[in-house]
């Protein structure tokens, strides 16, 4: 029944309001009833004591020593006036005068109750009174009244403290029924108005909360359908607004990923189609005799080059698949990162010479050992250096620096002067399928996976990799590795002379 969040909010709020006001009514009723009973008990007690004191004083002046029945008969008019005066303090008082045997001698009834004057007060009550005790109870006087009364009985004493009679003040109404009824009606009306106001307030508040969720739901359905252009309007700065911002950021990331995926598919298609077309064309030329035999060796060499290019591309794709699946295992062992850097730099000698680059190599120590997977780090550093050479400007500076850090790390930095990376592209350099050189003018063979692979490998080593760049000026890729002491028995290798020049 209550499927929507809106209905659940409204229902829960209304239940809380109703239960709260019900508890409020119950508490107020209990407090008022308790106050009413205590106040009525005090009034009944005072009235009984006032009547008893009047009778005792009257008996002393009249010289009556013990016969309360005779006294009542002689002063019936005075006692009637007294009882009438006492009973007038409340419209539901009944005053009884009895002898010490429990017989009713006279009474004054302000209530609508019928008093059975022929009845006798129960012996249990009279025994307490005859012992000089006052009696206060809420009970029936069997045979006297037809319903429950609050009774307060005070013995009438003679001058020598002999109990000669009793004054009983009785009342039927110990609760302020009219006041309670008025209060309950007032609270009920107030509750209805408050519930109405709360319902209106909750409706608008809940609608304000639910509306962004509905918009997010629509946007997510668009994402599921492949449309990443949908956005959620952001209103305010609360948790819902932050969630909307997160959904929009996710949409932007998905949109960028989709664009990169499409670019990647285009690049891979191009990189597969070009060598395959070349291979197919040259093989067909050899087979049908279009290429003379003396040229076979040359064109077979071209075919071998293209096959190796295809092999590298497939190996890269397989490497990404293994990394994402977590199937690639890393063997952590100490190795000389400085020596590796020298060898990689030397391997680019021809490309460096072709671009007349000014090369700098700096290392804090002749040999610095890092604890990592050697092959994986070689792959990363080679790829970064390859990019640095590829994107360096003619005659620019290329530097490879290895430093010790305070937290026992080796900091590797590859810097080149060249076109740099546009600021808009910097956040996405390590994303899958991302290529800064979208025109393929400088990077004709890359598919946008090198830096993603580097980031994944460095993350697996629990280290950091980052890039800094000034567009149209320079670029610096940097990463860290855990530094360790040289293995036992290690002999320092002689420093290799590195190519410098333009």
C-alpha positions in Angstrom: 0.0 0.0 0.0 2.7 2.5 1.1 5.2 2.0 -1.7 6.5 5.5 -2.2 8.8 7.3 0.2 6.4 10.2 0.3 3.5 8.0 1.6 5.8 6.5 4.2 6.9 9.9 5.4 3.4 11.2 5.7 2.1 8.0 7.4 4.9 7.9 9.9 4.6 11.6 10.7 0.8 11.4 11.2 1.2 8.3 13.4 3.8 10.1 15.5 1.5 13.2 15.9 -1.6 11.1 16.8 0.3 9.0 19.4 2.0 12.1 20.8 -1.3 13.9 21.4 -3.0 10.8 22.8 -0.2 10.5 25.3 -0.5 14.2 26.1 -4.2 13.8 26.7 -3.7 10.8 28.9 -1.0 12.6 31.0 -3.0 15.8 31.4 -6.1 13.7 32.3 -4.1 11.8 35.0 -2.6 15.0 36.4 -6.0 16.8 36.5 -7.7 13.8 38.0 -5.1 13.4 40.7 -5.3 17.1 41.5 -9.1 16.9 41.6 -9.2 14.0 44.0 -6.7 15.6 46.3 -8.5 18.9 46.2 -11.9 17.3 46.9 -10.5 15.2 49.7 -9.1 18.3 51.4 -12.5 20.1 51.0 -14.4 17.1 52.3 -12.0 16.7 55.3 -12.3 20.4 56.2 -16.1 20.3 55.9 -16.3 17.3 58.2 -14.0 18.9 60.8 -15.9 22.2 60.7 -19.2 20.4 61.3 -17.8 18.2 64.1 -16.2 21.3 65.8 -19.5 23.2 65.6 -21.5 20.3 67.2 -18.9 19.8 70.0 -18.9 23.5 70.8 -22.7 23.5 70.7 -22.9 20.5 73.0 -20.6 22.1 75.6 -22.6 25.3 75.7 -25.9 23.3 76.0 -24.4 21.2 78.8 -25.1 17.9 77.0 -22.7 15.2 78.3 -23.3 12.2 76.1 -26.7 11.6 74.5 -26.1 12.7 70.9 -29.6 11.5 69.9 -31.3 13.8 72.5 -29.0 16.7 71.5 -29.9 16.2 67.8 -33.6 16.3 68.6 -33.3 19.4 70.8 -31.2 21.4 68.3 -32.5 20.0 65.0 -33.1 23.5 63.5 -29.6 24.7 64.4 -27.9 21.6 63.2 -29.9 21.7 59.9 -28.7 25.2 59.3 -25.2 24.2 60.1 -25.3 21.2 57.7 -26.9 23.4 55.0 -24.1 25.9 55.4 -21.4 23.2 55.2 -23.0 21.4 52.3 -23.3 24.7 50.3 -19.5 24.6 49.8 -20.1 22.0 47.1 -23.2 21.1 45.0 -22.6 17.3 45.5 -22.1 17.1 49.2 -24.2 14.9 51.5 -23.8 15.4 55.3 -24.9 12.6 57.7 -25.1 12.8 61.5 -25.2 9.4 63.2 -25.0 8.1 66.7 -22.2 5.8 67.8 -24.2 2.8 66.7 -24.3 3.9 63.1 -28.0 5.0 63.0 -28.6 8.0 60.8 -30.1 10.8 62.9 -30.3 13.6 60.2 -28.7 14.6 56.9 -28.5 17.3 54.4 -28.2 16.3 50.7 -27.1 18.8 48.0 -26.7 16.1 45.4 -29.3 14.2 43.5 -28.5 11.0 45.4 -31.2 9.3 47.5 -30.3 8.7 51.1 -31.8 5.6 52.8 -32.2 7.0 56.3 -33.3 3.6 57.7 -30.0 2.1 56.8 -27.2 1.7 59.3 -23.6 2.6 58.7 -21.5 -0.6 58.4 -20.0 -1.8 61.7 -16.5 -1.8 60.3 -16.7 1.9 59.8 -18.3 2.6 63.2 -15.7 0.5 65.0 -13.0 2.7 63.8 -14.9 5.9 64.6 -15.8 4.7 68.1 -12.1 4.1 68.7 -11.6 7.9 68.1 -10.3 7.5 64.6 -11.2 9.5 61.5 -12.2 7.5 58.5 -11.4 8.4 54.9 -12.3 6.1 52.1 -13.8 5.8 48.6 -16.3 3.1 48.8 -20.0 2.2 49.0 -21.9 2.7 52.2 -23.9 -0.4 52.0 -27.6 0.3 52.1 -27.1 4.1 52.4 -26.1 5.1 48.9 -26.6 3.3 45.5 -23.1 4.3 44.2 -19.6 4.8 45.3 -18.8 7.9 47.4 -15.8 9.6 48.9 -16.5 9.5 52.6 -14.8 11.4 55.4 -16.1 10.6 58.9 -15.1 12.5 62.0 -16.2 11.4 65.5 -18.1 13.9 67.7 -16.5 14.0 71.2 -17.9 15.1 74.5 -15.9 17.1 77.0 -14.5 13.9 78.5 -13.5 12.6 75.0 -16.3 10.2 74.8 -17.5 9.4 71.2 -21.2 10.2 71.2 -21.8 10.5 67.4 -20.3 11.0 64.0 -20.3 13.6 61.2 -19.9 12.1 57.7 -19.4 14.3 54.7 -19.8 12.3 51.4 -19.4 13.3 47.8 -20.0 11.5 44.5 -17.9 13.6 42.2 -14.2 13.3 42.8 -13.2 14.2 39.3 -13.5 17.5 37.5 -15.5 15.9 34.6 -16.6 19.2 33.0 -13.1 20.6 33.1 -11.6 17.3 31.7 -14.2 17.2 29.0 -13.4 20.8 28.0 -9.7 20.2 28.1 -9.9 17.1 26.0 -12.1 18.9 23.5 -9.6 21.8 23.4 -6.6 19.5 23.0 -8.4 17.5 20.3 -9.2 20.6 18.3 -5.7 21.9 18.7 -4.4 18.5 17.6 -6.5 18.6 14.5 -5.3 22.0 13.5 -1.7 21.1 14.3 -2.0 17.9 12.3 -3.4 19.8 9.4 -0.6 22.3 9.6 2.0 19.5 10.0 0.5 17.7 7.1 0.9 20.7 4.8 4.4 21.4 6.1 5.4 17.7 5.7 3.9 17.6 2.2 6.0 20.5 1.0 9.2 19.4 2.9 8.9 15.8 1.7 8.1 17.0 -1.8 11.2 19.1 -1.7 13.2 16.1 -0.6 11.6 13.6 -3.0 11.7 15.8 -6.1 15.5 15.6 -6.6 15.3 11.8 -6.0 12.7 11.6 -8.8 15.0 13.6 -11.0 17.9 11.4 -10.1 15.8 8.3 -11.0 15.0 9.8 -14.4 18.7 10.6 -15.0 19.8 7.1 -14.0 17.3 5.6 -16.4 18.8 7.8 -19.1 22.3 6.6 -18.1 21.1 3.0 -18.3 19.8 3.7 -21.9 23.2 5.1 -22.9 22.4 8.8 -22.7 24.9 10.4 -20.4 23.9 14.0 -21.2 21.2 14.0 -18.5 21.9 16.1 -15.4 20.2 16.5 -12.0 19.4 20.2 -11.0 21.3 21.1 -7.8 19.4 23.1 -5.3 20.9 24.2 -2.0 23.9 22.7 -0.1 22.3 19.9 1.9 22.9 16.1 1.6 20.5 15.8 -1.3 22.3 18.6 -3.2 25.6 16.8 -2.5 24.1 13.6 -3.8 22.9 15.4 -6.9 26.4 16.7 -7.5 27.8 13.2 -7.1 25.3 11.9 -9.6 26.3 14.6 -12.1 29.9 13.9 -11.5 29.3 10.2 -12.2 27.4 11.1 -15.3 30.3 13.3 -16.5 32.7 10.5 -15.8 30.6 8.0 -17.6 30.3 10.4 -20.5 34.0 10.9 -20.6 34.6 7.2 -20.4 32.1 6.5 -23.2 33.9 9.1 -25.4 37.2 7.6 -24.5 35.9 4.1 -25.2 34.6 5.2 -28.6 38.0 6.8 -29.3 39.7 3.7 -28.1 37.6 1.5 -30.4 38.4 3.8 -33.3 42.1 3.8 -32.5 42.2 0.0 -32.1 40.2 -0.4 -35.3 42.7 1.8 -37.1 45.7 0.1 -35.5 44.4 -3.3 -36.4 43.1 -2.4 -39.9 46.3 -0.6 -41.1 48.9 -3.3 -40.4 46.4 -6.0 -41.5 45.8 -4.2 -44.8 49.5 -3.8 -45.3 50.2 -7.5 -44.5 47.3 -8.7 -46.7 48.4 -6.4 -49.6 52.1 -7.5 -49.6 51.3 -11.2 -49.2 48.8 -11.0 -52.0 51.5 -9.2 -54.1 54.0 -11.9 -53.4 51.6 -14.7 -54.1 50.3 -13.3 -57.4 53.7 -12.3 -58.6 53.1 -8.6 -58.6 56.2 -8.2 -56.3 59.3 -9.5 -58.0 61.4 -12.1 -56.1 64.3 -9.8 -55.5 61.9 -7.6 -53.4 60.4 -10.4 -51.4 62.9 -10.1 -48.5 62.2 -6.3 -48.1 58.5 -6.7 -48.1 58.6 -9.7 -45.8 60.6 -7.5 -43.4 57.8 -4.9 -43.6 55.3 -7.7 -42.9 57.3 -8.9 -39.9 57.4 -5.3 -38.5 53.6 -5.0 -38.8 53.1 -8.4 -37.2 55.2 -7.3 -34.2 53.2 -4.1 -34.0 50.0 -6.2 -33.9 51.5 -8.4 -31.3 52.4 -5.4 -29.1 48.8 -4.1 -29.4 47.3 -7.5 -28.5 49.7 -7.9 -25.6 48.7 -4.4 -24.3 45.0 -5.3 -24.4 45.7 -8.6 -22.7 47.7 -6.9 -20.1 44.9 -4.5 -19.3 42.4 -7.4 -19.1 44.7 -9.2 -16.7 45.2 -6.1 -14.5 41.5 -5.4 -14.3 40.7 -9.0 -13.5 43.4 -9.1 -10.8 45.1 -12.0 -12.6 48.5 -10.3 -13.0 50.7 -11.2 -10.0 53.6 -9.0 -9.0 56.9 -10.4 -7.7 58.3 -8.0 -5.1 62.1 -8.0 -4.9 65.0 -5.5 -4.6 66.5 -4.2 -7.8 68.7 -1.3 -8.8 66.3 1.4 -10.1 69.2 3.6 -11.1 70.8 1.0 -13.3 67.4 0.3 -14.9 66.9 4.0 -15.6 70.3 4.2 -17.2 69.6 1.3 -19.5 66.2 2.7 -20.5 67.7 6.1 -21.3 70.4 4.5 -23.4 67.9 2.5 -25.3 66.4 5.8 -26.7 69.7 7.1 -27.9 68.7 7.1 -31.6 65.4 8.9 -31.0 67.1 11.4 -28.7 69.8 12.0 -31.3 67.1 12.4 -34.0 65.5 15.2 -32.0 68.8 16.7 -30.8 67.5 16.6 -27.2 69.6 17.9 -24.2 69.6 14.9 -21.8 70.2 15.2 -18.0 70.4 12.2 -15.7 70.6 12.8 -11.9 70.7 10.2 -9.2 71.3 10.9 -5.4 73.4 7.7 -5.2 75.2 5.6 -7.8 73.0 2.6 -6.9 69.5 2.9 -5.4 67.5 -0.2 -4.6 63.7 -0.3 -4.8 61.4 -3.1 -3.6 59.0 -3.8 -6.5 58.2 -6.0 -9.5 61.1 -5.3 -11.8 59.4 -6.1 -15.1 56.3 -4.0 -14.2 58.4 -1.0 -13.2 60.5 -1.4 -16.3 57.3 -1.3 -18.4 56.2 1.9 -16.6 59.5 3.8 -16.8 60.0 2.8 -20.4 56.5 3.9 -21.4 57.0 7.3 -19.6 60.4 7.9 -21.2 59.0 6.9 -24.6 56.3 9.5 -24.3 58.7 12.1 -23.0 60.9 11.6 -26.1 57.9 11.4 -28.4 56.3 14.7 -27.2 59.6 16.7 -26.7 60.1 19.6 -28.9 63.1 19.7 -31.2 66.3 20.6 -29.2 64.4 20.5 -25.9 65.5 19.3 -22.5 64.9 15.8 -21.3 65.8 14.9 -17.7 65.5 11.7 -15.6 65.9 12.3 -11.9 66.0 9.8 -9.0 65.9 11.2 -5.4 65.7 9.9 -1.9 62.8 11.1 0.2 62.5 11.6 3.9 59.9 8.8 4.2 62.3 6.2 2.7 61.0 6.3 -0.8 62.7 6.6 -4.2 61.2 9.5 -6.2 61.5 9.1 -9.9 60.8 12.1 -12.2 60.8 12.2 -16.0 60.8 15.8 -17.3 60.6 17.0 -20.9 60.2 20.3 -22.7 57.5 20.1 -25.3 53.9 20.6 -26.0 52.8 19.6 -22.4 49.3 18.6 -21.5 46.3 20.9 -21.6 44.9 21.7 -18.1 41.5 20.2 -19.2 43.2 16.9 -19.9 45.3 16.6 -16.8 42.5 15.0 -14.6 42.0 12.2 -17.2 45.6 11.3 -18.1 45.4 8.0 -16.1 42.0 7.0 -17.3 41.4 4.1 -19.6 41.4 4.8 -23.4 42.4 8.5 -22.8 44.6 10.2 -25.4 45.7 13.8 -25.1 46.9 13.7 -28.7 43.5 13.0 -30.2 44.6 14.0 -33.7 47.2 11.2 -33.7 49.7 13.7 -35.1 52.5 12.7 -32.7 51.2 9.5 -31.2 50.2 7.3 -34.1 50.4 3.9 -32.4 49.1 4.6 -28.9 45.6 3.5 -27.9 45.4 5.4 -24.5 46.2 2.5 -22.2 49.8 3.1 -21.2 49.2 5.6 -18.4 46.2 3.5 -17.2 48.4 0.5 -16.9 51.1 2.5 -15.1 48.6 3.9 -12.6 47.1 0.4 -12.0 50.6 -1.1 -11.4 51.7 1.7 -9.1 48.4 1.4 -7.1 49.1 -2.3 -6.7 52.4 -1.4 -5.2 50.6 1.0 -2.8 52.6 3.9 -4.2 51.8 7.2 -6.0 52.0 8.4 -9.5 51.2 11.9 -10.8 51.8 14.4 -13.5 52.6 18.1 -13.6 52.5 20.2 -16.8 52.7 23.7 -18.2 50.8 23.6 -21.4 53.0 24.4 -24.5 56.1 24.4 -22.2 56.9 21.2 -20.3 55.6 18.1 -18.6 56.8 15.9 -15.7 55.6 12.4 -14.8 56.6 11.3 -11.3 56.1 8.2 -9.2 57.5 6.7 -6.0 58.8 3.3 -5.0 59.7 1.8 -1.6 63.4 2.1 -1.0 65.4 -0.8 0.5 69.0 -1.4 1.4 71.3 -3.1 -1.2 71.2 -6.9 -1.0 74.0 -8.6 0.8 77.1 -9.2 -1.3 76.1 -6.5 -3.9 79.0 -5.1 -5.8 78.6 -1.5 -7.0 78.6 -1.3 -10.7 80.8 1.3 -12.5 78.8 4.3 -13.6 77.6 4.1 -17.2 78.3 7.0 -19.4 75.0 8.3 -20.6 74.6 10.0 -24.0 74.3 13.8 -23.8 73.8 16.0 -26.8 71.5 17.6 -29.2 
